[in-house]
Amino acid sequence: MFQKQIMMRRVIYSLIPIYLFAIYLYGIRLLWLSAFVFGAGIFTEWIMEKRRNKKVSEAVLVTCFLIVLSLPPLTPWWIAVIGTVFGVLFGKEVYGGFGRNIFNPAITARIFIYITFANVMASGWIKPGNFGVDAVTSATPLSLLRAGEQVSNMDLFFGIRAGSFGESSILLIALAAIYLIWTKTASWRIILSTFLSAAVLTGALYWAGVDSALPPIQALMSGSLIFVTVFMATDPVSAPKKSSSQWFYGMIIGVTTVLVRTFSLFPEGTSFGILMGNTFASLLDQINLKKKVKS
């Protein structure tokens, strides 16, 4: 049924520990939402690929994993379905399927939900361990930092805090990054340039005394910056292919993320950062190619 893709399988392997940890934090809530996200994503791609006499790619499984892990725990199932269909259809299939898409489909789905159902993204957070229907809502670390409150670095590192299903444990995400880089599945240049550019700009704004700037260390460990950097910025289809282009690509993502976080009404800017990077990915490769031809 599925088109075999070794690189996509490696990404799935790296996501499994994060997914299991999310089940530990949020229980059956994640499994329930996953059923709708995977069902919607696979069905949408199957409908489109059937018309081309092609199989569903294993990449859609990665897309579904990333979509569900990037959602707030209280996201209604029907919103998750709408976002998933939109992401797979308009972020991937309208361009001709796997390998032809300009934008990362998981980020396309996430930002569609982020903007269209902004109230859910703002209030869909709960404290880990709240499995019941009457779960207590909780502010995310980014919201707490914006309000001038303190957040435990240990809680941020190990993932015991409110947030999207899969963004919380920096430890597990870092281990996944090591595995993906070791297996040559993800570009270390993109990961390093994205994180360093975000770190430098966050620190510069904070030490320059910008009112809305956040404490650098806690800001970098909060939100979905690290999760998105490792799993979405490194998407081999929507990212640049040239090594030198990947450095600039990561900088675009990191800088855009921090600027949106600091100066806009959106508390999180990673999705906008990825879309901005995707927009310039092909151009960066073309510029790099022209320079080599001239030389």
Secondary structure, DSSP 8 states (H G I E B T S, - for coil): -EE--HHHHHHHHHHHHHHHHHHHHHTHHHHHHHHHHHHHHHHHHHHHHHTTT--EETHHHHHHHHHHHTS-TT--HHHHHHHHHHHHHHHTGGGTSTTT-SS-HHHHHHHHHHHHTHHHHHH--B-TT--STT--B---HHHHHHTT----HHHHHHT-SSSSTTTS-HHHHHHHHHHHHHTT-S-HHHHHHHHHHHHHHHHHHHHTT-TT---HHHHHHSTTHHHHHHHTTT-TTTS-SSHHHHHHHHHHHHHHHHHHHHHSS-S--HHHHHHHHHHHHHHHHHHHHHHHHH-
